[in-house]
Amino acid sequence: MQETNRFDDLSDFLASCVNKIRSTYPRFSNLQLSKRLGIPNSTFDRISKKEVQKPSFNYALKIVQEVCEEESVQNFIKKFYPNMYEDFTKVYSGNQDVPFVSPEAESYFRDPTTYEIMLMATTEVGLSKTVAKEEFGRKGLAILEKLIVENVLEEKNGIVSMNGPINANQETVHKLFANLVQMNYDVDAFGRKNNWLTLQYQSANADYVLPRLLEVYRESNGKIREIFNSPKAKGNDIVWAGLVMDTLSKKNDQNMGVMQ
């Protein structure tokens, strides 16, 4: 296990993490390791050689998650990416210590063929094999069995689940959100069902607009969390809600990688 308190330099710490990953997977090439982590091979190679002083937060987080326990991951964010840690605590007040899901599990949250199973299994209710077969057929049941064998999910008393609440990195949240909007938003039911999709845009001063929108979104996120956490909200329906905003171009990229 890698400990952040042994390192004062980010590049040294990440290179040490890469060496640990290589020792864990001695038969893997650099290309195979980079694919496993979801990092471009050239970037992974430069990080391993300490040629990048401060990599993208998302890439650094993927490397650290692979070899560190949750407490060390949180310490890593706080020490080397303090702005990210501050934003995280603001967005998820009182929830910043919730552990990140494993890299293996994150890939299944991103996959269009498995994300629904992962969502259902990671709610408080969990997912039974009977429901999995009813919802997704034999193929879905086979996928669920595979996730159990790979220890991504666990089965207890007939219910397949993952222990406790979880966090995921920005790339996973982005892909999961895109899957939900594309495949689970009922366009035809708009006006007849309590669903909602809206989009507003115009030319504006991003330096003025973005901070103010961000504050609105943070407040809205807190209110959504309060509703979900209410005792009256308990039930078996899987309800999802998302908030998103950005500029059309990527010139304002100083906040790239903030978790949501």
Summary of the structure (lengths in Angstrom):
residues: 260
radius of gyration: 19.9
end to end distance: 26.6
largest distance: 57.8
contacts: 669
relative contact order: 0.10
helix: 57%
strand: 5%
